[in-house]
Amino acid sequence: MKIRKPCNLEKLYGHTHPIREDSPELLFMKAVCAGEVEKALSFFFDQKLFDGVPSAIDAPYGRFEGLKGVRAFAEGFLPRFNARKAELVPVIQTVANGRVCLEAQINFEVEGEIEQVPMFIVADFRTPKTLDEIRLYCHFSFVPDLQAYRKPMFRSAYLEVGDPGLLTGAVRVYYEALHHAPAVDVDRILDSMGEGCVFGGYEPWGSAASPEATREGLRRTYEGMASYIPRCVGMRFETIIDDGRTCVIEWQHIVSRAGQEERSRVAMAGIAAYERGDDGKLCSIRISDYANFESTIDWSKVPGMTKEEAKKINFVESYPPHVGAKAL
């Protein structure tokens, strides 16, 4: 069968990471792809284990809560991608801290052809066999009729970037050098990466690596970022899943007035995986976000959110904010 939209996730990283085939997020997504709605429902309860809040699935195109919501997600998954059926191909699985991140390629059959969509699938365990919540990430362009806006799904307690002490080794060095004031430290960023560090796997254009993945090209790329980070935008990590090899971070933006006025930035949710090689340096960086597509958003087609409302989320007058600045 012809592959209409190929992706590189399996090609780049397949067969090099162990997969727990009995993990509930994998079994859940396989059931959803197979159209087995009742089986998919069996991994959830109507409410999470604690605090009486509904179980949830947060997808790029909406949030689904309680068993009614889980059913709606499962029944609508294939139609949302205009697909007749789909196959889940697990590629990388990171398990730690009561969560799991499954990086997978989903092969959708659409009009007799295959569209390959790389996805991050993050799940909060209820028990080793059941789930409280799943959060899906993929590039908006893979989802028909989706705008380039992903509302932050965590309520930040404070508008500050995460404490780098929560990270270790090369991941900590990379984050400190890129996101902490007063400025980006390009030399330190490059030092965190091993030779041949691979970028990508989630980009809609199918690139297997950064367009300028030489050391000189990377330096130019990060020097470009230094022109607006952290002055315009900060990265606040909300969850960390680190098994010692791969560190997966779910994050959302902190945006300053300069970020809004100069770069049309609004706070959005995103995810990144940083993999350490045998030398302890980064051997792979994999990111799913909508960066640099903000100007394409048609706010009249974003359900339940206006541009003015979006601009108020995680907004600070200037960055870095005063220590202890509370979120709006």
Disulfide bonds with the S-S distance in Angstrom:
none
